[in-house]
C-alpha cells in the first residue's frame, strides 16, 4: 500500500511536470507562435516525455489555451484593476526577450493567424480583461472602450515587437506609455496613469 509520503511526492512531481510543460509552452509559443512550436520541442524543453504533455493537457490546442490563461490571469492578479492597463502596456513595451514582457503577448501576436489560437486569446484573456477594465467607469460604452484599449495595446505590440516599425520600435517606453496612458484615461477615466517600473 502506498504511503502518504509517496502519494505526496507523486503529487508534487505531477504539479512540477505540469508547471514545466506550461512554462516551456509559454516560451516556445512566444518565440515561434502556435503553428511553428511543436509538442516535441515543448516536451524537450520541459525535460519530459512527449506523452506526458498529452496526459496533462490533452492536445496542443488545450496547452495553448492553458498557457495563455495562466499568463493572463497572473497579470490580473498582480495588482489593482486601475493599474491593469498600465501593467499590460509595460509588457508590450518591454524589450524583446525580457521576462517582464510576459509570454502571452508575444504568443498572441505570433499566433494571430491560427483560428483556435485567436479564439483562446479572446476567450481566456479578452473577455476577462474587458470585464475588469470596463468596471473602471459607469459610462454606457464601457465595454467598447475597454475593447478599444486592448485592440490598441495589441497593435502597439505588433508594430513595435513584430514589425519593428519606427519610430515606435525605438522609442523610449516611458515616453510611449505617457502618451498612451493619457489617451486611455479619456476612454476610461479610472485608468491609473502611473507607468509601472519594468
Secondary structure, DSSP 4 states (H G I P E B T S, - for coil): ---HHHHHHHHHHHHHHHHHHHHHHHHHHHHHHHHH--HHHHHHHHTS-HHHHHHHHSSHHHHHHHHHHHHHHHHHHTS-GGGHHHHHHHHHHSPTT-GGG-HHHHHHHHTTT-HHHHHHHIIIIIHHHHHHHHTT---TTHHHHHHHHHHHHHHHHIIIIIS--TTTTTS-HHHHHHHHHHHHHHH-TT---PPPP-
